Amino acid sequence: MRGKTVSDEILSSHQAVVHSTSAEGFNTRELRNALGAFATGVTIITTRDREGKLHGMTANSFTSVSLNPPLVLWSASLYAQSLSAFQEGTHFVVNILAFDQIELSNKFAKQSDDKFLDVDHVIPESGAPVIIGAAAHFECRNEFRHYGGDHIIFVGHVERFAYTDKPTLLFGHGKYLRGEPIMQS
C-alpha cells in the first residue's frame, strides 16, 4: 500500500457535489465558481464610437475561432455601459494584458466616463486603441454579432496583430494569476 500524497487529498470533479441548472433554487454563484476553475486570459477590448470617443472594457471571454479566415470572438454583457459603441463600431482591438497590468484590468472593469484618462495607448489605422505594454493585441474588423443569453458575442476578422513573450495576466478561481510556462521545452 502506498502512502497518501497531496493529490490524494484534493477532490476531483467526479467526487464533488453535482449541481443542476434546472433544479429549483439554482445558485448562479455555484456556476460562476465552477466556471472560475477554467483560468482565462485577461483582455481589454477597445473601440471608437461614431463621435470619436474611445471605449474599453475588461473581458476574459476572448478566444480564437479560425485561422483561415483569421477570426476571434469575445462577448459583452447586454448591460455594459459601452455596448452600443462596440455594436456600432467598425473595428475593435483585443489587448491581451501582461502580468503587470492588473491595475488596468481593474480600471477598465469599472464603469467610468473616461477610462483612457492617464492610460498610454496608440491609435492604429483601424481607429480602435492599442494599449501600451500589452503582451499582444489583435486589430479586428467587427464581422458578426450574435445574441447569447445575457451577452452579445462579437466575432472579429483579425486584420493586424502583434505579440511579445511577456508573461500574460490570467484570471482563475476569482484571483489574478501570472501566465508562465511550467516547464521549458
Secondary structure, 3 states (H helix, E strand, C coil): CCCCCHHHHCCCHHHCCCCCCCCCCCCHHHHHHHHCCCCEECEEEEEECCCCCEEEEEECCCEEEECCCCEEEEEEECCCCCHHHHHHCCEEEEEECECCCHHHHHHHHCCCCCCCCCCCEECCCCCCCEECCCCEEEEEEEEEEEEECCEEEEEEEEEEEEECCCCEEEEECCEEEEECCCCCC
